[in-house]
Amino acid sequence: MAEALERPILLLDAGPAHSRLLERAMFDVPPPPELEIDAVILEGIKQLRIQKRKVGAPAANQVQLQINCVGICGSDMAYWAKGVAGGFVQLDFTPQGLCEGYCGQLGHECSGTVVAVGKDVTHLGVGDRVALEPGVPCADCSQCRRGRYNLCPKMSFIGSAVNKVPGAMCTVFNHAASYCYKLPPHVSLEEGAMLEPMCVSLQAVTRAKVGLGHKVLVSGAGPIGLMTALCARAAGAASVTITDVVEAKLAKARELGIEHTLKADAPDLLEALTGGDRFDAVFECCGVPAALRTCIEAAAPGSVVCVVANFGETTPVNLQLAARREIDIIGVYRYCNLYPKALDLVATGKVNLKPLISKIFSMAEANQAFEYFATGEPIKVIIQPNAPKAQ
């Protein structure tokens, strides 16, 4: 024992993970063995391959999860198709780049089953089915203290090349237990994975203050656009109109009960949209500059235009029109404190996400899954590293 205590100890941080390492160093306790797992790795443009990776035991405040469902997000598609993250960060496909930070490991829309818990975790247990909120903030910066942790500059967001954190498109993954939400028995793991994009829509609807009687326009009938329409309706909107250039997506909107659908490339779109009455809240969810201009033109005086989609660094808009009508133009970046609300809306049946699932693939079919999503018509494509057990 004396010999062990005389060794130099270099771990000075007081966090729980470092405390465990300090204890092992002092008493010669070997660390738990690492698990060898399978992970979907983006090795180059449109080049996905399953590689072996290793994951250690969960830290004191973490749970270890068998990942069941991972949705393909538009950002994952941008990584895969263009090798660009956040519209401006070029991915590093060198051998060194695939071993550091993001590591080419995709996936942040995910759900899984708890297989191990850290020593400080009390609200979750082995066997619990959970949805993962992918962003873990620092909890100490000014934005976190203001309650807007989605703007935390030190955010650890899984599957983000911008935040340099590997994703969860893999068989086993460790995540902060405080950002894992237990699913009721009647909510599927597929729905659990879709809570992540739904929270983006909820953030938009919440920031735009949609309420009873509002007339809402959604530009773009992709996953985020459709979920925004559903969330607006759940918030009390009197009518919801949605536009898109793909008829199959508008058909899906009608299937979901969205009252009004219009082709976005119609020659008299603005006249068809307004008909003399403009919109109380407008959501741009497709990322097309012309669509953003239409959104501003379709907004009523004193209303809100919420930019949900990603755009290039400069996008021409009619700011004079917005200023003269006192139209507030607001943005959305991820979400904050909304997972419990999203889960409640799904669990109570107020929002039905199941019809949004276009197809489910195994992890071995990851390349086919991305190619299928790239055709433009699917709404939500899910990859299953571990297929959920029948409930």
Summary of the structure (lengths in Angstrom):
residues: 391
radius of gyration: 22.5
end to end distance: 51.0
largest distance: 85.2
contacts: 1313
relative contact order: 0.14
helix: 31%
strand: 27%
